[in-house]
Amino acid sequence: MEDKVLLAHGSGGKLSHELIENNFVPLFKNALLDRMDDSAVFDVNGRLAFTTDSYVVSPIFFPGGDIGKLAICGTVNDLSTSGATPLYLSLALVIEEGFPLADLRRVIASAAAAAEEAGVKIVTGDTKVVDRGSADRLFINTAGIGVIAPGLDISGSNATPGDVVILSGPIGQHGMAVLCQREGLRFSAPIESDCAPLNRLVADMLAASRAIHSLRDPTRGGLATTLNEMAKQSKVGIRIVEDKVPVLNPVRGACELLGFDPLYVANEGRMIAILPAAEAEAVLAGMRANRYGAEAAVIGEVVAEHPGKVVMTTRLGATRVVDMLVGELLPRIC
């Protein structure tokens, strides 16, 4: 059973220590983690951002990523939406008895690579093992801390009429990649998740302009739900243009075949920015210089009319209300 996770690995005893020392510590090695205390202690200056999230995606491996990469990128991106520079993350795993250690090592290596790309340190963590059948292979919880530079005030409640809405790239890739992997669907053009850490993209945006009002990553519920959340927070209306919302042809085709609207499909590597129109060109230039913003585009505007609601100008010139997602479109997507 040396190639499997056992209940004894969650006991806190010798096997627990061996699991951590052999599989986690070498990949996440840093001065804060190496102390192996129950809390990581560090000094920071300025305002802090703090976030936490849990990941139950099924399957845990999918084109373009896996649950380890997803957990790191999701937490880094949540911190980035406040304009924070992510610094330190925690990583806690709930592992089902019998989970292959080879798969665990693959997930941990992927998380380590994502953390390295983002420039963050995983400084604390936890593992628990539950009985076979009590969980679905592997669940991950993360928390993250970042520091916000003086003078920045970025919030979903700051959108103002006259602002423009910028999207960093095509939508729907993550949700469709996971769904196709889960259901064994194959298309002539493969669909890969957009899962990526966006903190350096946000840094490039802020280098171009510190006047950004709002940032959000459109994950569960997709672009439509996130825009509705921002409209409600800011008590403004948002108008988008269908032809300006980028969707890759394979994603569009898969959505049409399966009866999904790309506006509601999850993303894990896209950022929405709302900012004054006068700053749009500078911010777009900064985004397009970064590989994760190469296809950034203005997709709409903030208006005073219909506060709390999102509408879309369709290809036919009609106006359609884009409501918040009701129910669960794609369960276990992140």
N, C-alpha and C positions, 0 to 999 in steps of 0.2 A: 504493500500500500504506500510505498515511498513516493509514488507519482501522483498521489491523491491528497486532497485536504481532508483531514480527519477531525472529528469532534474534539479530540485532544489538542489540536492546534489552537483552539479557542479557550483553553483552560487557564492560560496565564502562566503555565509552567515551562518546562524545558522545551517542548515542541513549539510553544508560542514564540519563545525567544529565538529558536532556530529559524522559524518561518520568517520572522521580522529581520533577523540579522543576515540571513542568506538571500532574501528576495527583495526586501525594501531598502534597507540601509545602504547597500552599495550603489543603488541607482539614484537615490535621493540625497546622497551624502552632502552635508554642509555643516558649518560650525554650530548652528543652532540645534539642528537635529542630532548631531553627534553627542550632545550632552545626555540625551535619552532621559530627560526629566519629564514629569507629567505635564508641564507647561513650557512653551517656548517663550523666552524672555528677550526683549529687544528694545532698542531706543528708536523713536521716530520724532520728527518735528512736523508741526502743522496739523490740519484736520485729517481725520481718518474716515475711510469707508469700510464697511464690514458687511459681508453677505454670506449666505449659506444656501446649499441646494443638494438635492438627492437625485440619483440617476438609476433608473430601473429599465433602461432600454432593452428591447428584445427584438432580434437577437443581439448578443453583446458584441459580435463582430459584424461589420457591414462595410460595403464599398466606401472608401474614403475615411474610415475611422473605426473606433471601437469604444466601449464604455469608459476605458481609461482616458483616452484622448478627449472624449466628450466631457468628462467630469472636469478636467483641467480647463479646457476652453470655455465651458459654460460659466465657470466661476470667475475666470479672468474677464470674460466679456461683461458679466454683471457688474463687476467693479468698474470697468471702463465706462459704463453708461453714466456714471457720476462724474466722469473726468478724472477719476483716480488713477494713479500709477500703481498697479498691483505689485505687492511685495511678497507676502507670505500666505501659504495655503496649508490647510489640513486635509488629510485624506483618510477616511474611515471606510472599511469594507465589511459587509455582511456576506459570508461565504457559505454556500451549501455544502454539507458533507459530501465527499466524493468528487468535488470539482477538480479537474486535472490541474496539477501544479504547472504543467507546460502552458496551459491557457492563462493561469494566474500570472506567470512570469511575462507572458506576452502583453497582458493588460498593463502591468506595472511598467514595463519598458516603454510602452506607448505613452503612458501618463508622464513618465520622466522626460521623454522626448518633447512632449507638448510644453511641459514646464520650462525646459531649457530654451525652446523657441520663444516663449513668452518672457523669459528672463525673470521668472519667479522661483521661489524656494518652497519646497514642501517641508515644513519644519515640525510637524506633529501629525500623529495619526492613530488609528486603532484598527484592530481586526476582531471580528466575532465569527464563530462558526456555529451554524444551526443544523438540526437534524436533517437528514436526507428527506426531501419532500416538503420542508418547512419554508423554503424560499425557492426562487427560480434562478439557480446557479450563482448569481453574484449581483449584489446591490452596492452602490457607492454613495457616500455622503462626503461633501466637501464644504469647507468654509474658507473665506479669504479676507485679507486685510490689505488695504491700499491707502496711500496718502494723497491728499488733494492739494494742489498748489494754491497759494493765496490768491484771492480774487476771483476764483472760478465759482460759478453758480449754475450748475447744469441739473435740470430736473424736468420730469415729464409735465410738471405744472407751469412751465415757463414759456410755452408756445404763445405767440402773439400774432394777431391778424396782420397780414403783410409778409410774414415769414414764408420761406420755401421749405419743401420737404425733399430731402435727398435720401436715396437708397444706395447702398454701397455695391450692390450687384444683383444678379438674377435670383429669383425666389423659388422655393419649393424643392430644392435638391435634397436636403437632408431627409425630409419626410418621405419622399418617394424612394430614395435609396434604401431606407430602412424597411419600408413596406415591401418593395420588390424582393429584398433579401429574405424577409420573413415568409413571404408567400411563394417564393421560388419563381418569380416572374422574370422573364428575360426579354429584352428589347434589342433591336439591331444596334442602337447607340446606347452604351451602358450609362447609367446614372450614378454618380458618386456624391456622397454627402459633402456639403460645403464646410463641414466642421473645421474651425480654425480659431486661434487666439487673435483678437482684434485690438489688443492694447496698443500695439505699435501703429496701427492704422489711426486710432483715436489720437495718439500723440502727434502724428503728422497733421491731422485735422486741426488740432489746437495750436500747432506751430503756425498754421496758415491764418487762423483767426481764433481769438479767445471769446468771441461774441456768440458762440454756439449756445442756443437756449436749451435744447433737449436732445438727448441721445437714448435710444432703446434698441435692444436686439430682439427681432421678431421671432421668438422660438415657438412654443406651443400656441396654437391658434393662428399662427402665421402673421403676415403683414396686416391683414384686415383687423384682427383682434387687437394687435398692438397699437395701431393708429387710433382705434376707438378708445383704448385706455388713455392715450395721450390727449385726445380731444376732450374726454371727460375730466381728466385731471386739470387741464388748462381752461376748461369751460369755453372752448372755441370750436369752430367747425373746421373740418379738413376736406379739401377737394383734391382728388387725384385724377390722372388721365390714364385710361387703360393702355393706350398705345405707348406710354412712356414707362410703364412698369416692365422691367426686363424679366423674361421667362425663357429659359433654354428650350429649344424645340423638343428634345427627348422628354423633358419634364412636362411640357404642354401636351405632347401626344399621350403620355402615360395618364395624365390627369383626365384628358378627354375620354380615353378608353375606360377608365375606372370610375368616371363620374365625379371627380373631385374638382374643386376650384382652387387654382394655385394660390390665390390670395389667402387661403386658410391653411395651407400646408406648412409644416414647421421648417424653420431654418436654424442653423447653428454656427453660421459664419457670415452673417449679414448685420449691418448697422443702419438704423434710421437716424437721420440728423435733421433737426428743425432749427433754422437760423435766419437772420435777416437776409433779405434778397440781395442786398449790396455786398454781402460776404460770400455769396454762392460760388462765384468763379474762382476765388482764391482757395476756398475749401475743396472744391471739385479738383483743382489742380493738385493739391496736396494728396487727396485720396487716390487719384489716378496714377500717382507716382509710386504708390504702394501696391504690391501684387494683390492684396485683398480688397482693393478699391478700384482696380483697373477699369471696371465697367460701371462705376458710379454714375448716377443720373438724377436730375431733378424730376420728380414724379408728380409734384403737386404743390399746393399752397395752403396756408392757414387763412381762414376767413372768419368774419364776425357772424355770418349767417349760420343757422342751424347749429347752435352750440351743443357740444357733446356728441355730434354725429359726423359720420364720414360718408361722402358721396363720391361717385366716380362718373366721369364723362366717358361713355362707351365709344367703341369704334364707329358706331352708327350715329354718334352725336347726341344720344339720349343721356339722361341722368339717372343713375341707379344708386339706391341707398346700399351702402356696404356696412352691414350690421356686424356686431360681435358674434363670434362662433357660439352656437348653442349646442350643447352636448359634446361628445368626444368623437372627433373625426378619425384620429389615428391613435389608439391607446398604446402605451409603452413605447413612445417615440423618443424619449430622452430620459 
